[in-house]
Amino acid sequence: MPGATRGAAGGFAFRRARPYLGAVRRQRGKGTMNWITNYVRPTINSLFSRREMPENLWSKCPECGTMLFHRELATNLNVCTACDHHLAISPRARFAGLFDGAIFTEVKVPEPVADPLGFRDQKKYPDRMRAAQKATGEREAMLVAEGEIGRTPVVAAAQDFAFMGGSMGMLVGNAVIAAATRAVERRKPLILFAAAGGARMQEGILSLMQMPRTTVAVQMLRDAGLPYIVVLTNPTTGGVTASYAMLGDVQIAEPGALICFAGPRVIEQTIREKLPDGFQRAEYLLDHGMLDRVTHRRKLREDLIVIVRLLLGLPPAVAADLPAPAAVPAAEGAAPGPAEGEAKA
Ligand SMILES: [Zn+2]
């Protein structure tokens, strides 16, 4: 028995000593490896990736298959240089091309409850959200901003098709309401760029409830006598088409945009008939009285400036840049007066 006690005591002492030594050895090992793995390698990687990543980024046009250099594509507002196909564009890039001097401020959108149904298909809804946030760098599928176009103050909202198909969840509903509320508060027109695969199934009926909510938001603008202009981009489908995307005072679409409630494939399978060419495309809908105009993305800003000013009863926008009022001597101070007043109108 005494032997056994001694053995147990020895074992105890040994067990205490070994992890301690091991920890020291592991720490020493980390000390030398740390500098290489945690500092040197990431620095080298970032140096190379910073230079090489943009050069290697090419996109393929889904319409004609041409490989498009991303920088050239960006300067062309994401329109194919070969066939003029309008590719999806992020809300931020859209706003940069829309507002004067690419200057705009974001309008805050109230955050809804995250994952209210605890939804899960192949992936959990929060995981899908995180993946979409990482891929787009945006928090959700709609961005609201305010700024000036042709020196006319406006509020604009844009949907992001890259973010879970631009699907209309609670936040998109909140964004449309926030945009309309801001427009009414500041007496500004609202321009909305729609792009969506429809409602967000992960939010179930709560996503469908955004249809009446956004319709009420549009009604707020109507009651305030403020213009609401919708630009439909490829594709705008489902519940979005069935609510705020079709309620504009002026309905504009980008060329070739698919605009529908149920898509052509679904209809073809249901009625078992061949659909006409260009069915549910922007030009087809324009011919059938569903749209007011189809405008190329490059001409969109000019068109919007003209339409907004017409609807607000303002004189045409000044195309050239006006000199700064401060630079004018006091004696000639009267000259830039109307120009400045016009800009603020
Ligand atoms: Zn193309």
Residues whose N, C-alpha, C, O or C-beta is under 5 A from the ligand:
A	BS01	ZN	C61 E63 C64 G65 T66 C80 A82 C83 D84 H85
